[in-house]
Amino acid sequence: MASATEIALLRIAQSAVSNVVRHAAAGTVDVTLSYLGDQVALAVQLPAVTGSGS
């Protein structure tokens, strides 16, 4: 069975991706889970936007 931390990370990631789908005009989202010793970092980011800026 998953630990409370694993469940919390899953729910946070689901909520963040849901918010991107709902509120951002983005076709992709980057989700990164990193282990830093005894800590875990969850990053949810939109890719950098490049363009002419017209």
FIKOL-986731 format. One record per atom (N, C-alpha, C): residue in three letters; x negated, z, y negated. Coordinates in steps of 0.1 Angstrom, whole numbers, plus 5000, padded with zeros to 4 digits. Layout:
// FIKOL-986731
ALAXZY ...
// end
This chain:
// FIKOL-986731
MET499250005012 MET500050005000 MET499150004988 ALA499549934977 ALA498849924965 ALA498850054957 SER497750084951 SER497650204943 SER498450194930 ALA498650304923 ALA499350294910 ALA498650214900 THR497350214900 THR496550134891 THR496749984893 GLU496649954906 GLU496849804910 GLU498249764906 ILE499249844908 ILE500649804904 ILE500749794889 ALA500149884882 ALA500149884867 ALA499449754862 LEU498349724867 LEU497649594863 LEU498449474866 LEU499049464877 LEU499949354880 LEU501149344870 ARG501749454868 ARG502949454858 ARG502449414844 ILE501349464840 ILE500849434826 ILE500549284826 ALA499849234836 ALA499549084836 ALA500849004836 GLN501749044844 GLN503048974845 GLN503748974831 SER503749084824 SER504449094811 SER503649014801 ALA502349014801 ALA501648934791 ALA501848784793 VAL501748734806 VAL502048594808 VAL503448554805 SER504348644808 SER505748614804 SER505948604789 ASN505248684781 ASN505248684767 ASN504648554762 VAL503548504768 VAL502948374764 VAL503948264767 VAL504648264778 VAL505548164781 VAL506748164771 ARG507148284768 ARG508348294759 ARG508048264744 HIS506848304739 HIS506548304725 HIS505448204720 ALA504648154729 ALA503548074725 ALA503747924730 ALA503247834722 ALA503347694726 ALA502047664733 ALA501847724744 ALA500647704752 ALA500947654766 GLY500147564770 GLY500347504784 GLY499647584794 THR498647664790 THR497847744799 THR497547884793 VAL497247974802 VAL496748104797 VAL495648144807 ASP494648214801 ASP493548264810 ASP493748414813 VAL493648444826 VAL493848584830 VAL492548624837 THR491848724833 THR490548764839 THR490648914842 LEU490248944855 LEU490249084859 LEU488749114862 SER488149204855 SER486749244857 SER486549384862 TYR485649404871 TYR485249534875 TYR483949574868 LEU484049694861 LEU482849734853 LEU482549874859 GLY481749884869 GLY481450014875 GLY482750074881 ASP483150194875 ASP484350254880 ASP485550224871 GLN485350124862 GLN486450084853 GLN486849934856 VAL488049904852 VAL488649774854 VAL489149724840 ALA488849594837 ALA489249534825 ALA490149414828 LEU491349404822 LEU492249294823 LEU492349224810 ALA492049094810 ALA492049024797 ALA493048904799 VAL493948894790 VAL494948774790 VAL494748704776 GLN494348584777 GLN494048514764 GLN494548364765 LEU494948324753 LEU495248174752 LEU493848104750 PRO493747984756 PRO492547914754 PRO492347874739 ALA491047864735 ALA490747824721 ALA491447694718 VAL491947674706 VAL492647554702 VAL491547474693 THR491347354697 THR490547264690 THR491347144685 GLY490947094674 GLY491646974668 GLY491246944654 SER491846844648 SER491446804635 SER492046894624 GLY492946974627 GLY493547064617 GLY494346994607 SER494946884610 SER495746794600 SER496746884595 
// end
